[in-house]
Amino acid sequence: MQKLSITDIIAKINNEEIFHAVADDYSLTIKIDNYVHYACAAVHDGHQFRKELWANCIHTEYERWYEEDPETKQMVHSHPIVIAGCDSRFEYDLNRDPENAVFETAWGKELWHKPLSQEMINKSLAKHANFYKVTHALISKLEEKFGVAIVYDMHSYNWKRWDREVPTWNLGTSNVDNDRFGDDIELWRQSLEGIQFPKPIASTALVNDTFQGNGYFLKYITQNFKNTLVLATEIAKVYCDELTQIIFPEIVSIVDKKLQLKLPEHAKEFYKRHSTK
């Protein structure tokens, strides 16, 4: 893996180079092993938190981890194109627009002992902007090369906080073209539902049940690229104990191995259905 500037990362994408890189501000990683018509993203995988913010943050390290999406990059790491955030959403949230990316409150609780200075906010927003510069370059290249593209936008959620039965997998589709891509959405739901877990973990997948797909990452790509489908794919945190911060690596491995098969199969069917090239 190389350390590269955002400018150099974008140049490599524009030149269709194969590379693995971390941004020189350590805000994101991207790997491209092959230029294919699909990409994977893990925007909430990051747990880094700038040290100059530590003393001012009311939330504990565990409380930050609880609201992040740990291991979501690991679940898709083997695919040809993967982009992931490195920083905690408590510093800035890549799945919110720039105006709302730096929280004052988080999940109903005050976040800072004292309001952040504009300098501190600007440092975080610069990294948010850089992520979207790279995202824009990447999707531009995929649409240019293949005509259509699909992005698997991986997330997780805390199922134990719900007071009702919730699915193992949830697809958020309220901001994509369901008329055009409805068959692709249903095929992906069925594919995820077919993943078998050890008991007592259920194999259920629903659409717009716990979340509706209102994230900025999905909206940004959908609004700027008319031939790219973003599938906001949430897995319940059955792969960890969200209350004790213990990861279950055997469950993460199951997801990783199953997606190694199911994700390219789905992407292939998507391309057959929508490609004009």
N, C-alpha and C positions, 0 to 999 in steps of 0.2 A: 504493500500500500504506500502511495506517495502522499506527501503533504503539498497541496496545491492551492493557489489563489482561486477565487471565484472566477476571475477572468480566464485563467488557464483551464479550469474545469469546463467552462463553456466552450472555449476554443477546441478542446479535445472532443466534445460532443459534436460540435459543428463539423469537425474533420472526420467524424466516425471512427475515432480511435478507441481501442480497447484499453481500459485502465481501471484501477482501484484507487480511490483517493479519499483523504479526509481534508476538509476545507482548512485553510491556514488559521482560521479563527476557532477551529475545532467545534463548529456548530452542526456539521452534517458529514455524513459519509455517503459516497456513491460508488457503486461498482458496475461496470459494464463489461461483461464477458463476451457478449455478442449483441448485435443490433437486431432485435426481434420486435414484433408488433405489440408486445406487452411488457409492463413494468410492475414492480411491487414497491410499496411504500410503507414505512413505519414511522409516522410523524411524531408519535408519542412514546417511542421506545426509550428516549433519552432520560438520563437521571442526573446529568451534570448540573451544577448550580453554582454560579459565580461566588467566590469566597467573599468578595466585598459586600454581598447581599446577606450572608449568613446571619450576622448579628441582628439585622433589622427584620428578619423573617419570623413571624409568630409561629408558623407551622414547623413541626418536627420533620426530620428526615423520613420517618415512617409515613407521616401524613402525606408527604409529597409522593413517595413511592406508591401509596394506596391509590392515588388519582392518576398515576401514569399507566402506561401499557407495557410493562416489562415483558421481555422475551418475544415481542411481536416481530422484531427484526430477525431473530433466530428462526422463527417459523417459516420465513421466506428467503433465508440467506443463500440458498443454493440456486436460486433462479438467475437468469442471465443479467437482469437489470434490477438493482435494488437501491433505493434512496431512503435514507433514514435520518431523523433528527438525533442529535447527541445531547441536547440540553433539556432540562426539565420544563414541563409546561408551566411550572410555577415561576420560572423566569420570564418566559414568553410562550404563548401557545400558538404553535404553527397551524392549528386547526381553527383559529379565529382570525378575523380580518385585522389589519394593522391597528385600527382605532381601538380595538378591544383585546389585543393580544397580550398586553401587560396588565395583569389583574390588580385591582385594588382590594377586592374581596374574592374569595375562592370557595365555592360550594357553601355559601351562606355565612362564611366566617371572614373576619378581617385578616388580611395577609401580612401587612407591614406594621411594625411599631410606629414608624413615622413615614409619611408619604415619600415616595421615591422622588429624587431630583430628576429634572429633565435630562441631565447627563446620563444618569443610570438607565432611564427609559430608552434614550436614544441608542445606547450600546446594545440593548436587547433588540430593539426594532431593526437595527442594522443587520443583525443576524437573521431575523425573520425575513427581511427583504432579500438577503442573499439566497436563502433557501428557495424563494419563489423565482428568482432569476435563473437558478439552475433548473428548477422544475419547468419553467417556460421553455428554456432551450431544449430540454430533453423531449418534451411532448411535441414541440415544433419539429424536431428531427424525426421522431417516429411517424408523425402524420405525413411529413414530406416524403419519407422513404416508403411507407406502407399504405398510405391513404387513410387507414383507420387504425386505432389503437385502443387498448384496454389497460386500465390501471387497477390493480388489486390493492385497495387502501385498508391496511390491516390495523385493527384496534382490538382492545379488550375492555370488558366492563365488570364492575363489582356486583356479581349476582346476589350476594348475601344481603345487600342493602335493600333489595326489593321484598315487598311483603306479599308477593304472589309467585306462582310458578313462572319461570322465564326460560327462554330457549338457550341451548348451548351456543347456537349461532344466530346472529341477527344481521340482516341486510337492510341498510338504510337507502331508500331509493326515491325519496320524495322530491329530490332536485335533479333527477336525470330524466331523459326522455323515455318514459315507460311504454309509449306506443311503439317506438322504434326498437327499444332494447328489451321489451318485456320477456321475450323467449330466452334471451341470454341470462336475465336475472333469475328466471325460474330454473333454468338448467344449473346455474351456480348454486341456488338454494338446494336443489335435489342432490347435487354432488356433495355438498357439505353435510347434508343430513345422512349421507351414506357412510360417513366416517364413524367407525365403531370405537368406543372408549371402554376401558375397564369399568365394571359396575362399581359404584352406583351412578356414574356419569351417564346422562342420557345422550341420545343422538337425535337432537331436534334442531331444526333450522326454520326460522320464520322471517317474514319481511315486514319492516316497520312496526315491530312489536315494542322493543325497549328503546330503540333509537330510530330516527327517521332519515338520517343522512343529511344533516344540516351543517356539516363541517365546511370550513373555508377552503380546505384543500380540494375537496370535491367540487365546490362551487366555483373556485378559481379556474380549474381545468375545464369544467363544463361550460362556463361562460366565455372562455377564451378559445376553446377548441371544439368545433362542432362535430368532429368525427371521432371523438375519444369518449369511451364509456368509463366512468369511475365507479367501481363497486366497493362501497363502504362496507367492510366485512368485520363484524364484531364477534369475538369469541368471549363467552363468559369466562371468568377467571377460575375455571375448573382445573387449570394447570398450576395453581398455587393455592396456598391458604392466605387469602387476602387479609385475614385478621392477625396472623402471626408472621407474615412476611417470609414464608417458606415457599420456595419454588419446587415443583414436582418435575424433575428433569425427564422422567419417563413419559409424562404426558406431553411435554413440549416436543419430545422426540417423535411421538406418534403424529402430532400435528405436522411437524416438519416433513416426515416421510410420506404421509398421505398427500400433502400439498405438492410434493415433488412429482406426483403422478397426476393428481386431479387438476391442478392449476394449468399446466400446459395443455392438457386435453381440452379443458374449457376454452382456453385462449385459441386453440386451433379451430374449434367449432365456431367461435365468434368470428374469426377471420374468414372462414369459408362462407359464412352467412352475409358478411357485410363488405368484404373487399371487392373493389372494382378493378384491381390491378391483376 
